[in-house]
Amino acid sequence: MKGLGMTTPTIIRLPQVKLRTGLSRSTIYALIKAGQFRAPISLGARAVGWLESDIAEFIESRVKASRKAG
């Protein structure tokens, strides 16, 4: 299946999500509860992560919303 233009999804952990979004842990989880941020996926018993593409989509939506408002 290599070479067909398909890429493997990248999973990033909370520290990287915080760095990319500029949001705190508590804000991320509050947004998840409000349905405004994708919930993490389970990686194991005590580990979660987010798809990099979901985080990029969230950032892009915030940029678009900001530019519409301004």
N, C-alpha and C positions, 0 to 999 in steps of 0.2 A: 503494500500500500504506500510505500514511500514514493515521493515524487508526484503525488496526485494533488498537491496544493493543500493538503490537510496538515494542520499543525496540532501539536499536542497542547492541551490547555495547561497553563501554568498556575500553580496554586501558591498564593503568598500568605504569610502568617500576619498576625495582628501588628507587630512592630512596623512591618513594611506598609500595611494598610494605613496606619496612623501617619507614617511619614509621607505617603503619597497624597492623602486627603487633607492633612493638616488638622484632623479631628482627634479629639481625645477618645480613650476607650469608652468612657461613659456616654459620650455623645454618639458614638457609633452604635452602641447597644440601644440607646434611646431611639435612634432613627430606625433601627431594625424593628423594635417594638411598635413604632408608628407606621411601619410598612413603607418607609422611605429609603431603606438601604437593604440590599440583599443579605439574607441570613448566611452565616458561614456553613461550610460543608464539614462533616465529621471526617477526621483523618485517623482517628483512633479513640481509645477510651478517654483520653484527656487532651486531645489536640484537635483544633479546628483550623480551617484556612478559607480563603476566599479565592474565587477565580479572578485572575488578573484582569480578564476582559470585563467582568462585572464592575470592578473598581474603576477601570478606564471609562466605562459607560456612565457610572455615577458622576465622575468628575466632568465629563463632557456635558451631561445634563445640567449640572450646576453652572457651567460656563454659559451655556445657551440661555438658561433662565436669568442669569445675571445680566447678560447683554440685552435681553428683551426688556428688562425692568429699567435699565439705565438709558 
